[in-house]
Amino acid sequence: MYAVFEDGSRQYRVSEGDVVQVDHRDAELGKRLVFDRVLLYQGDEGLKIGQPLVEGYRVVGDVVDHPSTKLYIQHFRRRKNYRRLRGHRQPYLAVRIRSILPAGAELPKEEPTSSPPAEQPAETG
């Protein structure tokens, strides 16, 4: 089962459990994001292609990281003593896809991101 959804000007093909990098937005770790612009859905009941959207389908994901990698751009012209080195860091959000919901399905309950510490049994000696 997979879906293709649109976020911003990009399209992503995802299945449940995938981690995808989407454009940066103000979202904390563990926050739930719902992508409702689903363009295509392939499941047990067959292929559904939207014209332009598949009505009612949603892709639900949780923010798991705020990665950013630095890209270096180097310009060099031989024998001209010309060297330029520039860097660019593009911010992203890493989102783990929890579920692909069909039309009419409810959103799953949001689980707390950090669980309380487990109680240790008291030692008797």
C-alpha positions as CSV (number, residue, x, y, z in Angstrom):
1,M,0.0,0.0,0.0
2,Y,1.4,3.4,-1.0
3,A,0.3,6.9,-1.8
4,V,1.6,9.9,-3.6
5,F,1.0,13.2,-1.9
6,E,1.9,16.8,-2.7
7,D,3.5,19.2,-0.3
8,G,4.5,22.6,-1.5
9,S,5.6,22.1,-5.1
10,R,7.0,18.6,-4.6
11,Q,5.4,15.1,-4.8
12,Y,6.3,12.2,-2.5
13,R,5.6,8.5,-2.9
14,V,5.3,7.0,0.6
15,S,4.3,3.8,2.4
16,E,3.6,3.4,6.1
17,G,6.8,3.5,8.1
18,D,8.8,5.5,5.5
19,V,10.8,8.6,6.6
20,V,10.6,11.4,4.1
21,Q,12.2,14.9,4.0
22,V,9.8,17.7,3.4
23,D,10.3,21.4,3.3
24,H,10.9,23.1,6.6
25,R,8.1,24.5,8.7
26,D,7.8,25.4,12.4
27,A,7.0,22.0,13.9
28,E,8.4,20.5,17.1
29,L,9.7,17.0,17.4
30,G,6.8,14.5,17.8
31,K,4.2,16.9,16.3
32,R,1.7,15.3,13.9
33,L,1.4,16.5,10.4
34,V,-1.5,15.7,8.1
35,F,-1.0,15.9,4.3
36,D,-4.4,16.1,2.6
37,R,-3.4,16.6,-1.0
38,V,-3.2,13.0,-2.0
39,L,-2.8,12.5,-5.7
40,L,-2.8,8.7,-6.0
41,Y,-3.5,5.8,-3.7
42,Q,-2.6,2.1,-4.3
43,G,-4.2,-0.3,-1.8
44,D,-6.0,-3.6,-1.4
45,E,-9.0,-2.3,-3.3
46,G,-7.0,-1.2,-6.2
47,L,-5.5,2.0,-7.7
48,K,-7.2,5.3,-7.2
49,I,-6.0,8.3,-9.2
50,G,-7.2,11.7,-8.3
51,Q,-8.4,14.3,-10.8
52,P,-6.5,16.2,-9.4
53,L,-7.0,14.9,-5.8
54,V,-8.3,11.6,-4.3
55,E,-11.1,13.0,-2.2
56,G,-11.0,12.4,1.6
57,Y,-7.7,10.5,1.7
58,R,-5.0,11.8,4.0
59,V,-1.4,10.9,4.9
60,V,-0.5,11.2,8.6
61,G,3.1,11.6,9.8
62,D,5.1,12.5,12.9
63,V,8.1,14.9,12.9
64,V,11.2,12.8,13.9
65,D,14.1,15.1,13.1
66,H,15.3,18.5,11.9
67,P,18.2,17.5,9.7
68,S,20.3,19.8,7.6
69,T,23.3,19.0,5.6
70,K,25.7,21.6,4.2
71,L,26.3,21.6,0.5
72,Y,29.6,23.1,-0.8
73,I,29.7,24.7,-4.2
74,Q,33.2,25.2,-5.7
75,H,34.0,27.2,-8.8
76,F,37.4,26.7,-10.3
77,R,39.0,27.9,-13.5
78,R,42.4,26.4,-14.3
79,R,45.4,28.6,-14.8
80,K,43.5,31.8,-13.9
81,N,44.0,31.8,-10.1
82,Y,40.2,31.7,-9.7
83,R,38.7,29.7,-6.8
84,R,35.4,30.2,-5.1
85,L,34.0,28.1,-2.3
86,R,30.5,28.7,-1.1
87,G,28.3,26.8,1.3
88,H,24.5,26.4,1.6
89,R,22.5,24.7,4.3
90,Q,18.9,23.9,3.4
91,P,16.6,23.2,6.4
92,Y,14.3,20.2,6.2
93,L,11.9,18.2,8.3
94,A,12.2,14.4,8.6
95,V,8.7,13.0,8.8
96,R,7.9,9.3,9.6
97,I,4.7,8.3,7.9
98,R,2.3,6.7,10.4
99,S,-0.7,5.8,8.3
100,I,-2.5,6.5,5.0
101,L,-6.2,7.1,5.9
102,P,-9.0,6.5,3.4
103,A,-12.1,8.7,3.2
104,G,-14.1,8.8,6.4
105,A,-11.4,7.3,8.7
106,E,-10.6,9.0,11.9
107,L,-7.1,10.2,12.8
108,P,-5.3,7.9,15.2
109,K,-4.8,9.2,18.7
110,E,-1.6,11.1,19.3
111,E,0.8,9.3,21.6
112,P,3.1,11.3,23.9
113,T,6.6,11.6,22.6
114,S,8.4,10.9,25.9
115,S,7.1,8.2,28.3
116,P,7.5,8.6,32.0
117,P,10.4,6.6,33.5
118,A,9.5,3.1,34.6
119,E,9.4,2.5,38.3
120,Q,12.1,0.3,39.7
121,P,11.2,-2.3,42.3
122,A,12.6,-1.5,45.7
123,E,15.5,-3.6,46.7
124,T,15.2,-5.4,50.0
125,G,18.3,-6.7,51.6
